[in-house]
Amino acid sequence: MVTFELVALIAAHEGLLTKINAAGGPGKLVIKDAGGATLVALPFVGGAVAPTTGQLTFTWGTRQDGLANGTAATAEVQDAANAKFMTLTCVLSGSPVADSCAMTTLQVVLGQPVEGVSFTIG
């Protein structure tokens, strides 16, 4: 297991935040089904690195309607130009789950709102 010093973790997450938001607009979390079809894209409206923990937290501003019917399997962090930075597994949970995208339901319905609250890494 690798343990980063806080100063290195903060620098790494600040760099990641800058890259994700540098492609002409804010980054986004793209939820996909097991076949890779996009179910919904949730644009980030904010992001910050905590100075005491080095954790990077993204927030959303509004709900987005489902683009297709399906079961959420993965969540990709992408920049505005659709470059993928990381992929997480979607899990059913009402609480945060480390190294996962926790969702209160894995079912996404075409035209129905999907809401993200926040997303933290590190």
N, C-alpha and C positions, 0 to 999 in steps of 0.2 A: 504494500500500500504506500502511496506517495502522500506526503503531507506538505502542503505549501505554507510558507510563511505568509502572514496576513498581508504584508506589503506587496508580495508577488501576486497573491490572489486578487487583491484590489486592482492592481495594474492590469492583470489579465482580463478581468471582467469589465473594466472600463474600456479596454481595447475592443473586446467583443461587442459591447454596447455601441461603440462608435461605428464599427464595421456594419452591424445590423441596420443601423439608422443612416448609413451613408449613401445609399443607392437611390437618391432622389425622393426619399420619403421614409416614413417609419416602417419598421419590420412588422412581421405578422406571425401568428401561429396558425398553421394550416393543418386541419384535422382530416385524415384520410382513412378509407376503409382498408381491409386486408389486401384488396386488389390494387391499391394505389390510387383509387378515384378520390378526388377532393370532395369532401362533404361540406366544409365551411372554412372560411378564412377569417380570422379575428385580428384586425390591425391593432398594433400597440399604440397607445397614446402617451405612454410614459415609461421610463426606465431609470433605475437608480442602483448604485452600488452602496451597500451599507458600510460605513467606515469602521464599524466595530466587529463585523463578521466577514466582510468581503462578499456577501451574498448579492447576486444580481436579481432584482425583481422587476418584472414588466407588468404594466397594467393596461386595461382596455377601457374604452370610453362608452361604447354603445354595443347593443346586441346586433348580431348579424343573422340574416335568414339562412337556413340550410340551403345548399345548392343542389343537394340530391338526398335521396333516402339511403340510409345505410347504418352500419355499426362502426363506430370509431375504433380504430386499431392503433394508429400511430398519429403523432403530432410532430410536425416539422417546424423548427424556427427558421424563417426565411427573411431575407431583406426585401425591399420593395421591388427589386429586379428578379425575384424568385430564386436567388441563390440560396441553397440550403446550408445551414450552419450546424444543425444537430437534429436528431430524430429521437423521440421518446415513445415509449409504449403507453397507450391510453389504458387507464384502469378505472373501475367503478369504485368511487369513494367520495364521501362528503367532506373529507379532510385531506390536506396535502399528503402526498406520498413521495418519498425521496426517489429521485431519478425517474419519475413517471409524470404523465399528464393525468391528474385526477379529475374525473368528471362525475357529476351526480347522476347522469344517464349516459350510456354509450350510444343510444339511439338518436340519430339525427334525421329530421324529417324535412323534406323539401318545402321551403317557404315558411317554416316555423322557426322562431327565434332561438338562437344559441347564444348563451352569455358566458363570457369569461370574466373572472374577477381579478386574479393575478397569477403570476407564474414566476417561481423562484428557482434559481440554480446556484449551486455552490454550497 
